[in-house]
Amino acid sequence: MKKVTIYSTPTCHYCKMAKEFFKANGVTYEEFNVAADAVRRNEMIAKSGQMGVPVIIIDDQILVGFDQAKLSSLLL
């Protein structure tokens, strides 16, 4: 099983879409709220070079934003 991590914020529409996609497809994931956790926010920026969310990491693949086709190709 692939390790899936999502860095998100509570108000991010694309973060919600990504999490709904994971749930609909039975994907287990770890979530970090970067609005409330500065350590995880800095970790996300260091890994992705981006401040925008969602940042999704699947094993060693980093995706910025919600791209359902790309997520499907990496997960399903």
mmJSON file of the N, C-alpha and C atoms, coordinates in Angstrom:
{"data_MODEL":{"atom_site":{
"group_PDB":["ATOM","ATOM","ATOM","ATOM","ATOM","ATOM","ATOM","ATOM","ATOM","ATOM","ATOM","ATOM","ATOM","ATOM","ATOM","ATOM","ATOM","ATOM","ATOM","ATOM","ATOM","ATOM","ATOM","ATOM","ATOM","ATOM","ATOM","ATOM","ATOM","ATOM","ATOM","ATOM","ATOM","ATOM","ATOM","ATOM","ATOM","ATOM","ATOM","ATOM","ATOM","ATOM","ATOM","ATOM","ATOM","ATOM","ATOM","ATOM","ATOM","ATOM","ATOM","ATOM","ATOM","ATOM","ATOM","ATOM","ATOM","ATOM","ATOM","ATOM","ATOM","ATOM","ATOM","ATOM","ATOM","ATOM","ATOM","ATOM","ATOM","ATOM","ATOM","ATOM","ATOM","ATOM","ATOM","ATOM","ATOM","ATOM","ATOM","ATOM","ATOM","ATOM","ATOM","ATOM","ATOM","ATOM","ATOM","ATOM","ATOM","ATOM","ATOM","ATOM","ATOM","ATOM","ATOM","ATOM","ATOM","ATOM","ATOM","ATOM","ATOM","ATOM","ATOM","ATOM","ATOM","ATOM","ATOM","ATOM","ATOM","ATOM","ATOM","ATOM","ATOM","ATOM","ATOM","ATOM","ATOM","ATOM","ATOM","ATOM","ATOM","ATOM","ATOM","ATOM","ATOM","ATOM","ATOM","ATOM","ATOM","ATOM","ATOM","ATOM","ATOM","ATOM","ATOM","ATOM","ATOM","ATOM","ATOM","ATOM","ATOM","ATOM","ATOM","ATOM","ATOM","ATOM","ATOM","ATOM","ATOM","ATOM","ATOM","ATOM","ATOM","ATOM","ATOM","ATOM","ATOM","ATOM","ATOM","ATOM","ATOM","ATOM","ATOM","ATOM","ATOM","ATOM","ATOM","ATOM","ATOM","ATOM","ATOM","ATOM","ATOM","ATOM","ATOM","ATOM","ATOM","ATOM","ATOM","ATOM","ATOM","ATOM","ATOM","ATOM","ATOM","ATOM","ATOM","ATOM","ATOM","ATOM","ATOM","ATOM","ATOM","ATOM","ATOM","ATOM","ATOM","ATOM","ATOM","ATOM","ATOM","ATOM","ATOM","ATOM","ATOM","ATOM","ATOM","ATOM","ATOM","ATOM","ATOM","ATOM","ATOM","ATOM","ATOM","ATOM","ATOM","ATOM","ATOM","ATOM","ATOM","ATOM","ATOM","ATOM","ATOM","ATOM","ATOM","ATOM"],
"id":[1,2,3,4,5,6,7,8,9,10,11,12,13,14,15,16,17,18,19,20,21,22,23,24,25,26,27,28,29,30,31,32,33,34,35,36,37,38,39,40,41,42,43,44,45,46,47,48,49,50,51,52,53,54,55,56,57,58,59,60,61,62,63,64,65,66,67,68,69,70,71,72,73,74,75,76,77,78,79,80,81,82,83,84,85,86,87,88,89,90,91,92,93,94,95,96,97,98,99,100,101,102,103,104,105,106,107,108,109,110,111,112,113,114,115,116,117,118,119,120,121,122,123,124,125,126,127,128,129,130,131,132,133,134,135,136,137,138,139,140,141,142,143,144,145,146,147,148,149,150,151,152,153,154,155,156,157,158,159,160,161,162,163,164,165,166,167,168,169,170,171,172,173,174,175,176,177,178,179,180,181,182,183,184,185,186,187,188,189,190,191,192,193,194,195,196,197,198,199,200,201,202,203,204,205,206,207,208,209,210,211,212,213,214,215,216,217,218,219,220,221,222,223,224,225,226,227,228],
"type_symbol":["N","C","C","N","C","C","N","C","C","N","C","C","N","C","C","N","C","C","N","C","C","N","C","C","N","C","C","N","C","C","N","C","C","N","C","C","N","C","C","N","C","C","N","C","C","N","C","C","N","C","C","N","C","C","N","C","C","N","C","C","N","C","C","N","C","C","N","C","C","N","C","C","N","C","C","N","C","C","N","C","C","N","C","C","N","C","C","N","C","C","N","C","C","N","C","C","N","C","C","N","C","C","N","C","C","N","C","C","N","C","C","N","C","C","N","C","C","N","C","C","N","C","C","N","C","C","N","C","C","N","C","C","N","C","C","N","C","C","N","C","C","N","C","C","N","C","C","N","C","C","N","C","C","N","C","C","N","C","C","N","C","C","N","C","C","N","C","C","N","C","C","N","C","C","N","C","C","N","C","C","N","C","C","N","C","C","N","C","C","N","C","C","N","C","C","N","C","C","N","C","C","N","C","C","N","C","C","N","C","C","N","C","C","N","C","C","N","C","C","N","C","C","N","C","C","N","C","C"],
"label_atom_id":["N","CA","C","N","CA","C","N","CA","C","N","CA","C","N","CA","C","N","CA","C","N","CA","C","N","CA","C","N","CA","C","N","CA","C","N","CA","C","N","CA","C","N","CA","C","N","CA","C","N","CA","C","N","CA","C","N","CA","C","N","CA","C","N","CA","C","N","CA","C","N","CA","C","N","CA","C","N","CA","C","N","CA","C","N","CA","C","N","CA","C","N","CA","C","N","CA","C","N","CA","C","N","CA","C","N","CA","C","N","CA","C","N","CA","C","N","CA","C","N","CA","C","N","CA","C","N","CA","C","N","CA","C","N","CA","C","N","CA","C","N","CA","C","N","CA","C","N","CA","C","N","CA","C","N","CA","C","N","CA","C","N","CA","C","N","CA","C","N","CA","C","N","CA","C","N","CA","C","N","CA","C","N","CA","C","N","CA","C","N","CA","C","N","CA","C","N","CA","C","N","CA","C","N","CA","C","N","CA","C","N","CA","C","N","CA","C","N","CA","C","N","CA","C","N","CA","C","N","CA","C","N","CA","C","N","CA","C","N","CA","C","N","CA","C","N","CA","C","N","CA","C","N","CA","C","N","CA","C","N","CA","C","N","CA","C"],
"label_alt_id":[null,null,null,null,null,null,null,null,null,null,null,null,null,null,null,null,null,null,null,null,null,null,null,null,null,null,null,null,null,null,null,null,null,null,null,null,null,null,null,null,null,null,null,null,null,null,null,null,null,null,null,null,null,null,null,null,null,null,null,null,null,null,null,null,null,null,null,null,null,null,null,null,null,null,null,null,null,null,null,null,null,null,null,null,null,null,null,null,null,null,null,null,null,null,null,null,null,null,null,null,null,null,null,null,null,null,null,null,null,null,null,null,null,null,null,null,null,null,null,null,null,null,null,null,null,null,null,null,null,null,null,null,null,null,null,null,null,null,null,null,null,null,null,null,null,null,null,null,null,null,null,null,null,null,null,null,null,null,null,null,null,null,null,null,null,null,null,null,null,null,null,null,null,null,null,null,null,null,null,null,null,null,null,null,null,null,null,null,null,null,null,null,null,null,null,null,null,null,null,null,null,null,null,null,null,null,null,null,null,null,null,null,null,null,null,null,null,null,null,null,null,null,null,null,null,null,null,null],
"label_comp_id":["MET","MET","MET","LYS","LYS","LYS","LYS","LYS","LYS","VAL","VAL","VAL","THR","THR","THR","ILE","ILE","ILE","TYR","TYR","TYR","SER","SER","SER","THR","THR","THR","PRO","PRO","PRO","THR","THR","THR","CYS","CYS","CYS","HIS","HIS","HIS","TYR","TYR","TYR","CYS","CYS","CYS","LYS","LYS","LYS","MET","MET","MET","ALA","ALA","ALA","LYS","LYS","LYS","GLU","GLU","GLU","PHE","PHE","PHE","PHE","PHE","PHE","LYS","LYS","LYS","ALA","ALA","ALA","ASN","ASN","ASN","GLY","GLY","GLY","VAL","VAL","VAL","THR","THR","THR","TYR","TYR","TYR","GLU","GLU","GLU","GLU","GLU","GLU","PHE","PHE","PHE","ASN","ASN","ASN","VAL","VAL","VAL","ALA","ALA","ALA","ALA","ALA","ALA","ASP","ASP","ASP","ALA","ALA","ALA","VAL","VAL","VAL","ARG","ARG","ARG","ARG","ARG","ARG","ASN","ASN","ASN","GLU","GLU","GLU","MET","MET","MET","ILE","ILE","ILE","ALA","ALA","ALA","LYS","LYS","LYS","SER","SER","SER","GLY","GLY","GLY","GLN","GLN","GLN","MET","MET","MET","GLY","GLY","GLY","VAL","VAL","VAL","PRO","PRO","PRO","VAL","VAL","VAL","ILE","ILE","ILE","ILE","ILE","ILE","ILE","ILE","ILE","ASP","ASP","ASP","ASP","ASP","ASP","GLN","GLN","GLN","ILE","ILE","ILE","LEU","LEU","LEU","VAL","VAL","VAL","GLY","GLY","GLY","PHE","PHE","PHE","ASP","ASP","ASP","GLN","GLN","GLN","ALA","ALA","ALA","LYS","LYS","LYS","LEU","LEU","LEU","SER","SER","SER","SER","SER","SER","LEU","LEU","LEU","LEU","LEU","LEU","LEU","LEU","LEU"],
"label_asym_id":["A","A","A","A","A","A","A","A","A","A","A","A","A","A","A","A","A","A","A","A","A","A","A","A","A","A","A","A","A","A","A","A","A","A","A","A","A","A","A","A","A","A","A","A","A","A","A","A","A","A","A","A","A","A","A","A","A","A","A","A","A","A","A","A","A","A","A","A","A","A","A","A","A","A","A","A","A","A","A","A","A","A","A","A","A","A","A","A","A","A","A","A","A","A","A","A","A","A","A","A","A","A","A","A","A","A","A","A","A","A","A","A","A","A","A","A","A","A","A","A","A","A","A","A","A","A","A","A","A","A","A","A","A","A","A","A","A","A","A","A","A","A","A","A","A","A","A","A","A","A","A","A","A","A","A","A","A","A","A","A","A","A","A","A","A","A","A","A","A","A","A","A","A","A","A","A","A","A","A","A","A","A","A","A","A","A","A","A","A","A","A","A","A","A","A","A","A","A","A","A","A","A","A","A","A","A","A","A","A","A","A","A","A","A","A","A","A","A","A","A","A","A","A","A","A","A","A","A"],
"label_entity_id":["1","1","1","1","1","1","1","1","1","1","1","1","1","1","1","1","1","1","1","1","1","1","1","1","1","1","1","1","1","1","1","1","1","1","1","1","1","1","1","1","1","1","1","1","1","1","1","1","1","1","1","1","1","1","1","1","1","1","1","1","1","1","1","1","1","1","1","1","1","1","1","1","1","1","1","1","1","1","1","1","1","1","1","1","1","1","1","1","1","1","1","1","1","1","1","1","1","1","1","1","1","1","1","1","1","1","1","1","1","1","1","1","1","1","1","1","1","1","1","1","1","1","1","1","1","1","1","1","1","1","1","1","1","1","1","1","1","1","1","1","1","1","1","1","1","1","1","1","1","1","1","1","1","1","1","1","1","1","1","1","1","1","1","1","1","1","1","1","1","1","1","1","1","1","1","1","1","1","1","1","1","1","1","1","1","1","1","1","1","1","1","1","1","1","1","1","1","1","1","1","1","1","1","1","1","1","1","1","1","1","1","1","1","1","1","1","1","1","1","1","1","1","1","1","1","1","1","1"],
"label_seq_id":[1,1,1,2,2,2,3,3,3,4,4,4,5,5,5,6,6,6,7,7,7,8,8,8,9,9,9,10,10,10,11,11,11,12,12,12,13,13,13,14,14,14,15,15,15,16,16,16,17,17,17,18,18,18,19,19,19,20,20,20,21,21,21,22,22,22,23,23,23,24,24,24,25,25,25,26,26,26,27,27,27,28,28,28,29,29,29,30,30,30,31,31,31,32,32,32,33,33,33,34,34,34,35,35,35,36,36,36,37,37,37,38,38,38,39,39,39,40,40,40,41,41,41,42,42,42,43,43,43,44,44,44,45,45,45,46,46,46,47,47,47,48,48,48,49,49,49,50,50,50,51,51,51,52,52,52,53,53,53,54,54,54,55,55,55,56,56,56,57,57,57,58,58,58,59,59,59,60,60,60,61,61,61,62,62,62,63,63,63,64,64,64,65,65,65,66,66,66,67,67,67,68,68,68,69,69,69,70,70,70,71,71,71,72,72,72,73,73,73,74,74,74,75,75,75,76,76,76],
"pdbx_PDB_ins_code":[null,null,null,null,null,null,null,null,null,null,null,null,null,null,null,null,null,null,null,null,null,null,null,null,null,null,null,null,null,null,null,null,null,null,null,null,null,null,null,null,null,null,null,null,null,null,null,null,null,null,null,null,null,null,null,null,null,null,null,null,null,null,null,null,null,null,null,null,null,null,null,null,null,null,null,null,null,null,null,null,null,null,null,null,null,null,null,null,null,null,null,null,null,null,null,null,null,null,null,null,null,null,null,null,null,null,null,null,null,null,null,null,null,null,null,null,null,null,null,null,null,null,null,null,null,null,null,null,null,null,null,null,null,null,null,null,null,null,null,null,null,null,null,null,null,null,null,null,null,null,null,null,null,null,null,null,null,null,null,null,null,null,null,null,null,null,null,null,null,null,null,null,null,null,null,null,null,null,null,null,null,null,null,null,null,null,null,null,null,null,null,null,null,null,null,null,null,null,null,null,null,null,null,null,null,null,null,null,null,null,null,null,null,null,null,null,null,null,null,null,null,null,null,null,null,null,null,null],
"Cartn_x":[0.843,0.0,0.885,0.498,1.282,1.018,2.058,1.92,1.448,0.319,-0.281,-0.367,0.157,0.107,-0.479,-1.389,-1.922,-1.715,-1.145,-1.009,-2.159,-2.981,-4.196,-4.531,-5.593,-6.181,-7.687,-8.348,-9.785,-10.653,-10.209,-11.038,-10.704,-9.794,-9.336,-10.295,-10.936,-11.896,-11.221,-10.051,-9.362,-8.848,-8.531,-8.145,-9.326,-10.508,-11.712,-11.989,-11.813,-12.034,-11.056,-9.806,-8.799,-9.157,-9.551,-9.902,-11.155,-12.117,-13.302,-12.914,-11.987,-11.489,-10.846,-10.01,-9.36,-10.409,-11.376,-12.4,-13.22,-13.607,-14.416,-13.674,-12.344,-11.535,-10.837,-11.215,-10.663,-9.186,-8.711,-7.294,-7.09,-6.217,-5.859,-4.811,-4.978,-4.036,-3.803,-2.683,-2.354,-2.521,-3.173,-3.451,-2.785,-2.222,-1.652,-2.309,-2.852,-3.476,-2.388,-1.944,-0.83,-1.258,-2.567,-3.033,-2.777,-2.778,-2.628,-1.273,-0.498,0.755,1.919,2.634,3.732,4.866,5.119,6.191,5.861,4.626,4.209,4.142,3.757,3.732,5.134,6.116,7.499,8.008,7.61,7.969,7.394,6.136,5.484,6.218,6.573,7.276,8.644,9.343,10.661,10.566,9.533,9.387,8.904,7.978,7.323,7.813,8.419,8.791,7.588,6.44,5.187,4.565,3.794,3.038,1.555,1.139,-0.264,-0.621,-1.902,-2.405,-3.486,-3.762,-3.134,-1.78,-0.926,0.283,0.066,0.136,-0.115,1.161,1.577,2.77,2.338,2.654,2.36,3.702,4.104,5.452,6.461,7.123,8.103,7.64,6.394,5.838,5.131,5.465,4.852,3.933,2.682,1.702,1.243,1.195,0.675,-0.653,-1.7,-3.029,-3.767,-5.013,-5.845,-5.965,-5.332,-5.386,-5.885,-7.185,-7.793,-7.181,-6.903,-6.322,-4.946,-4.144,-2.804,-2.901,-3.796,-3.986,-4.41,-5.334,-5.793,-4.649,-3.812,-2.709,-1.687,-1.524,-0.554,-1.115,-2.439,-3.032,-3.843,-4.528,-5.502,-4.991],
"Cartn_y":[-1.186,0.0,1.245,2.224,3.447,4.355,5.092,6.059,7.379,7.872,9.098,10.119,11.309,12.419,13.624,14.335,15.572,16.699,17.782,19.016,19.904,20.353,21.066,22.158,22.895,23.858,23.601,23.98,23.704,24.393,25.518,26.277,26.01,25.114,24.845,23.902,24.408,23.613,22.417,22.63,21.536,20.482,20.903,19.935,19.019,19.611,18.821,17.854,18.32,17.449,16.274,16.54,15.471,14.452,14.934,14.015,13.206,13.822,13.087,12.012,12.333,11.352,10.176,10.473,9.4,8.501,9.12,8.343,7.496,8.074,7.352,6.151,6.226,5.154,4.295,4.467,3.637,3.856,5.073,5.394,5.91,5.259,5.709,6.807,7.883,8.994,9.627,10.334,11.114,12.577,13.346,14.749,15.667,16.757,17.793,19.12,19.798,21.105,22.166,22.686,23.637,25.037,25.269,26.549,26.62,25.46,25.415,24.887,24.316,23.648,24.226,25.168,25.849,24.898,23.91,22.944,22.177,21.69,20.956,21.88,23.145,24.105,24.29,24.469,24.623,23.355,22.204,20.92,20.832,21.23,21.212,22.112,23.309,24.253,23.706,23.11,22.536,21.399,20.574,19.43,19.835,20.788,21.107,22.395,23.279,24.582,25.493,25.093,25.825,26.181,27.268,27.63,27.317,26.977,26.676,25.257,25.037,23.711,23.316,22.053,20.94,20.575,20.066,19.375,17.922,17.052,15.628,14.87,14.026,13.209,11.749,11.083,9.653,8.96,8.243,7.675,8.803,8.873,9.945,10.947,10.827,11.738,12.898,14.124,15.313,15.961,16.152,16.823,18.09,19.182,20.431,20.687,20.838,21.023,19.702,19.781,18.583,18.249,17.162,16.667,15.227,15.044,13.732,12.686,13.035,12.067,11.617,12.554,12.217,11.365,11.74,10.943,9.521,9.397,8.068,7.246,7.866,7.115,6.672,7.435,7.083,6.119,6.126,5.354,4.137,4.234,3.182,2.257],
"Cartn_z":[0.0,0.0,0.0,-0.785,-0.885,0.311,0.683,1.778,1.182,1.678,1.162,2.289,2.015,2.962,2.246,2.912,2.357,3.359,2.874,3.643,3.181,4.121,3.748,4.754,4.432,5.362,5.402,6.478,6.61,5.559,5.013,4.076,2.613,2.342,0.975,0.252,-0.792,-1.563,-2.239,-2.827,-3.52,-2.539,-1.327,-0.289,0.018,0.15,0.425,-0.72,-1.956,-3.112,-3.092,-2.768,-2.722,-1.644,-0.47,0.622,0.283,-0.399,-0.84,-1.853,-2.755,-3.721,-2.996,-2.005,-1.241,-0.582,0.086,0.792,-0.174,-1.308,-2.293,-2.865,-2.872,-3.449,-2.403,-1.138,-0.071,0.187,-0.069,0.125,1.549,2.286,3.627,3.487,4.244,4.14,5.503,5.584,6.775,6.393,7.251,6.95,7.963,7.443,8.3,7.961,8.978,8.822,8.956,7.824,7.848,8.284,8.419,8.957,10.458,11.118,12.574,13.03,12.122,12.498,11.688,12.29,11.599,11.239,12.071,11.786,10.51,10.407,9.2,7.988,8.186,7.083,6.522,7.401,6.953,6.282,6.798,6.19,4.768,4.604,3.295,2.307,2.746,1.879,1.493,2.442,2.165,1.151,1.254,0.353,-1.034,-1.095,-2.368,-3.019,-2.215,-2.741,-2.93,-2.395,-2.579,-1.237,-1.248,-0.053,-0.215,-1.441,-1.702,-1.308,-1.054,-0.712,-1.715,-1.87,-1.176,-1.765,-0.91,-1.343,-0.939,-1.931,-1.712,-2.031,-1.108,-1.322,-1.325,-2.423,-2.568,-2.725,-1.676,-1.597,-1.813,-2.964,-3.187,-4.241,-4.691,-5.694,-5.001,-5.399,-4.804,-5.83,-5.44,-6.289,-5.582,-6.322,-5.782,-6.477,-5.686,-6.242,-6.346,-6.822,-6.966,-8.44,-8.854,-10.23,-10.156,-10.363,-10.172,-11.094,-12.343,-13.278,-12.803,-12.337,-11.846,-10.578,-9.668,-8.452,-8.802,-9.737,-10.149,-10.709,-11.543,-12.156,-11.118,-10.052,-9.017,-7.973,-7.795,-6.699,-7.123,-8.251,-8.592,-9.674],
"occupancy":[1.0,1.0,1.0,1.0,1.0,1.0,1.0,1.0,1.0,1.0,1.0,1.0,1.0,1.0,1.0,1.0,1.0,1.0,1.0,1.0,1.0,1.0,1.0,1.0,1.0,1.0,1.0,1.0,1.0,1.0,1.0,1.0,1.0,1.0,1.0,1.0,1.0,1.0,1.0,1.0,1.0,1.0,1.0,1.0,1.0,1.0,1.0,1.0,1.0,1.0,1.0,1.0,1.0,1.0,1.0,1.0,1.0,1.0,1.0,1.0,1.0,1.0,1.0,1.0,1.0,1.0,1.0,1.0,1.0,1.0,1.0,1.0,1.0,1.0,1.0,1.0,1.0,1.0,1.0,1.0,1.0,1.0,1.0,1.0,1.0,1.0,1.0,1.0,1.0,1.0,1.0,1.0,1.0,1.0,1.0,1.0,1.0,1.0,1.0,1.0,1.0,1.0,1.0,1.0,1.0,1.0,1.0,1.0,1.0,1.0,1.0,1.0,1.0,1.0,1.0,1.0,1.0,1.0,1.0,1.0,1.0,1.0,1.0,1.0,1.0,1.0,1.0,1.0,1.0,1.0,1.0,1.0,1.0,1.0,1.0,1.0,1.0,1.0,1.0,1.0,1.0,1.0,1.0,1.0,1.0,1.0,1.0,1.0,1.0,1.0,1.0,1.0,1.0,1.0,1.0,1.0,1.0,1.0,1.0,1.0,1.0,1.0,1.0,1.0,1.0,1.0,1.0,1.0,1.0,1.0,1.0,1.0,1.0,1.0,1.0,1.0,1.0,1.0,1.0,1.0,1.0,1.0,1.0,1.0,1.0,1.0,1.0,1.0,1.0,1.0,1.0,1.0,1.0,1.0,1.0,1.0,1.0,1.0,1.0,1.0,1.0,1.0,1.0,1.0,1.0,1.0,1.0,1.0,1.0,1.0,1.0,1.0,1.0,1.0,1.0,1.0,1.0,1.0,1.0,1.0,1.0,1.0,1.0,1.0,1.0,1.0,1.0,1.0],
"B_iso_or_equiv":[0.0,0.0,0.0,0.0,0.0,0.0,0.0,0.0,0.0,0.0,0.0,0.0,0.0,0.0,0.0,0.0,0.0,0.0,0.0,0.0,0.0,0.0,0.0,0.0,0.0,0.0,0.0,0.0,0.0,0.0,0.0,0.0,0.0,0.0,0.0,0.0,0.0,0.0,0.0,0.0,0.0,0.0,0.0,0.0,0.0,0.0,0.0,0.0,0.0,0.0,0.0,0.0,0.0,0.0,0.0,0.0,0.0,0.0,0.0,0.0,0.0,0.0,0.0,0.0,0.0,0.0,0.0,0.0,0.0,0.0,0.0,0.0,0.0,0.0,0.0,0.0,0.0,0.0,0.0,0.0,0.0,0.0,0.0,0.0,0.0,0.0,0.0,0.0,0.0,0.0,0.0,0.0,0.0,0.0,0.0,0.0,0.0,0.0,0.0,0.0,0.0,0.0,0.0,0.0,0.0,0.0,0.0,0.0,0.0,0.0,0.0,0.0,0.0,0.0,0.0,0.0,0.0,0.0,0.0,0.0,0.0,0.0,0.0,0.0,0.0,0.0,0.0,0.0,0.0,0.0,0.0,0.0,0.0,0.0,0.0,0.0,0.0,0.0,0.0,0.0,0.0,0.0,0.0,0.0,0.0,0.0,0.0,0.0,0.0,0.0,0.0,0.0,0.0,0.0,0.0,0.0,0.0,0.0,0.0,0.0,0.0,0.0,0.0,0.0,0.0,0.0,0.0,0.0,0.0,0.0,0.0,0.0,0.0,0.0,0.0,0.0,0.0,0.0,0.0,0.0,0.0,0.0,0.0,0.0,0.0,0.0,0.0,0.0,0.0,0.0,0.0,0.0,0.0,0.0,0.0,0.0,0.0,0.0,0.0,0.0,0.0,0.0,0.0,0.0,0.0,0.0,0.0,0.0,0.0,0.0,0.0,0.0,0.0,0.0,0.0,0.0,0.0,0.0,0.0,0.0,0.0,0.0,0.0,0.0,0.0,0.0,0.0,0.0],
"pdbx_formal_charge":[null,null,null,null,null,null,null,null,null,null,null,null,null,null,null,null,null,null,null,null,null,null,null,null,null,null,null,null,null,null,null,null,null,null,null,null,null,null,null,null,null,null,null,null,null,null,null,null,null,null,null,null,null,null,null,null,null,null,null,null,null,null,null,null,null,null,null,null,null,null,null,null,null,null,null,null,null,null,null,null,null,null,null,null,null,null,null,null,null,null,null,null,null,null,null,null,null,null,null,null,null,null,null,null,null,null,null,null,null,null,null,null,null,null,null,null,null,null,null,null,null,null,null,null,null,null,null,null,null,null,null,null,null,null,null,null,null,null,null,null,null,null,null,null,null,null,null,null,null,null,null,null,null,null,null,null,null,null,null,null,null,null,null,null,null,null,null,null,null,null,null,null,null,null,null,null,null,null,null,null,null,null,null,null,null,null,null,null,null,null,null,null,null,null,null,null,null,null,null,null,null,null,null,null,null,null,null,null,null,null,null,null,null,null,null,null,null,null,null,null,null,null,null,null,null,null,null,null],
"auth_seq_id":[1,1,1,2,2,2,3,3,3,4,4,4,5,5,5,6,6,6,7,7,7,8,8,8,9,9,9,10,10,10,11,11,11,12,12,12,13,13,13,14,14,14,15,15,15,16,16,16,17,17,17,18,18,18,19,19,19,20,20,20,21,21,21,22,22,22,23,23,23,24,24,24,25,25,25,26,26,26,27,27,27,28,28,28,29,29,29,30,30,30,31,31,31,32,32,32,33,33,33,34,34,34,35,35,35,36,36,36,37,37,37,38,38,38,39,39,39,40,40,40,41,41,41,42,42,42,43,43,43,44,44,44,45,45,45,46,46,46,47,47,47,48,48,48,49,49,49,50,50,50,51,51,51,52,52,52,53,53,53,54,54,54,55,55,55,56,56,56,57,57,57,58,58,58,59,59,59,60,60,60,61,61,61,62,62,62,63,63,63,64,64,64,65,65,65,66,66,66,67,67,67,68,68,68,69,69,69,70,70,70,71,71,71,72,72,72,73,73,73,74,74,74,75,75,75,76,76,76],
"auth_comp_id":["MET","MET","MET","LYS","LYS","LYS","LYS","LYS","LYS","VAL","VAL","VAL","THR","THR","THR","ILE","ILE","ILE","TYR","TYR","TYR","SER","SER","SER","THR","THR","THR","PRO","PRO","PRO","THR","THR","THR","CYS","CYS","CYS","HIS","HIS","HIS","TYR","TYR","TYR","CYS","CYS","CYS","LYS","LYS","LYS","MET","MET","MET","ALA","ALA","ALA","LYS","LYS","LYS","GLU","GLU","GLU","PHE","PHE","PHE","PHE","PHE","PHE","LYS","LYS","LYS","ALA","ALA","ALA","ASN","ASN","ASN","GLY","GLY","GLY","VAL","VAL","VAL","THR","THR","THR","TYR","TYR","TYR","GLU","GLU","GLU","GLU","GLU","GLU","PHE","PHE","PHE","ASN","ASN","ASN","VAL","VAL","VAL","ALA","ALA","ALA","ALA","ALA","ALA","ASP","ASP","ASP","ALA","ALA","ALA","VAL","VAL","VAL","ARG","ARG","ARG","ARG","ARG","ARG","ASN","ASN","ASN","GLU","GLU","GLU","MET","MET","MET","ILE","ILE","ILE","ALA","ALA","ALA","LYS","LYS","LYS","SER","SER","SER","GLY","GLY","GLY","GLN","GLN","GLN","MET","MET","MET","GLY","GLY","GLY","VAL","VAL","VAL","PRO","PRO","PRO","VAL","VAL","VAL","ILE","ILE","ILE","ILE","ILE","ILE","ILE","ILE","ILE","ASP","ASP","ASP","ASP","ASP","ASP","GLN","GLN","GLN","ILE","ILE","ILE","LEU","LEU","LEU","VAL","VAL","VAL","GLY","GLY","GLY","PHE","PHE","PHE","ASP","ASP","ASP","GLN","GLN","GLN","ALA","ALA","ALA","LYS","LYS","LYS","LEU","LEU","LEU","SER","SER","SER","SER","SER","SER","LEU","LEU","LEU","LEU","LEU","LEU","LEU","LEU","LEU"],
"auth_asym_id":["A","A","A","A","A","A","A","A","A","A","A","A","A","A","A","A","A","A","A","A","A","A","A","A","A","A","A","A","A","A","A","A","A","A","A","A","A","A","A","A","A","A","A","A","A","A","A","A","A","A","A","A","A","A","A","A","A","A","A","A","A","A","A","A","A","A","A","A","A","A","A","A","A","A","A","A","A","A","A","A","A","A","A","A","A","A","A","A","A","A","A","A","A","A","A","A","A","A","A","A","A","A","A","A","A","A","A","A","A","A","A","A","A","A","A","A","A","A","A","A","A","A","A","A","A","A","A","A","A","A","A","A","A","A","A","A","A","A","A","A","A","A","A","A","A","A","A","A","A","A","A","A","A","A","A","A","A","A","A","A","A","A","A","A","A","A","A","A","A","A","A","A","A","A","A","A","A","A","A","A","A","A","A","A","A","A","A","A","A","A","A","A","A","A","A","A","A","A","A","A","A","A","A","A","A","A","A","A","A","A","A","A","A","A","A","A","A","A","A","A","A","A","A","A","A","A","A","A"],
"auth_atom_id":["N","CA","C","N","CA","C","N","CA","C","N","CA","C","N","CA","C","N","CA","C","N","CA","C","N","CA","C","N","CA","C","N","CA","C","N","CA","C","N","CA","C","N","CA","C","N","CA","C","N","CA","C","N","CA","C","N","CA","C","N","CA","C","N","CA","C","N","CA","C","N","CA","C","N","CA","C","N","CA","C","N","CA","C","N","CA","C","N","CA","C","N","CA","C","N","CA","C","N","CA","C","N","CA","C","N","CA","C","N","CA","C","N","CA","C","N","CA","C","N","CA","C","N","CA","C","N","CA","C","N","CA","C","N","CA","C","N","CA","C","N","CA","C","N","CA","C","N","CA","C","N","CA","C","N","CA","C","N","CA","C","N","CA","C","N","CA","C","N","CA","C","N","CA","C","N","CA","C","N","CA","C","N","CA","C","N","CA","C","N","CA","C","N","CA","C","N","CA","C","N","CA","C","N","CA","C","N","CA","C","N","CA","C","N","CA","C","N","CA","C","N","CA","C","N","CA","C","N","CA","C","N","CA","C","N","CA","C","N","CA","C","N","CA","C","N","CA","C","N","CA","C","N","CA","C","N","CA","C","N","CA","C","N","CA","C"],
"pdbx_PDB_model_num":[1,1,1,1,1,1,1,1,1,1,1,1,1,1,1,1,1,1,1,1,1,1,1,1,1,1,1,1,1,1,1,1,1,1,1,1,1,1,1,1,1,1,1,1,1,1,1,1,1,1,1,1,1,1,1,1,1,1,1,1,1,1,1,1,1,1,1,1,1,1,1,1,1,1,1,1,1,1,1,1,1,1,1,1,1,1,1,1,1,1,1,1,1,1,1,1,1,1,1,1,1,1,1,1,1,1,1,1,1,1,1,1,1,1,1,1,1,1,1,1,1,1,1,1,1,1,1,1,1,1,1,1,1,1,1,1,1,1,1,1,1,1,1,1,1,1,1,1,1,1,1,1,1,1,1,1,1,1,1,1,1,1,1,1,1,1,1,1,1,1,1,1,1,1,1,1,1,1,1,1,1,1,1,1,1,1,1,1,1,1,1,1,1,1,1,1,1,1,1,1,1,1,1,1,1,1,1,1,1,1,1,1,1,1,1,1,1,1,1,1,1,1,1,1,1,1,1,1]
}}}
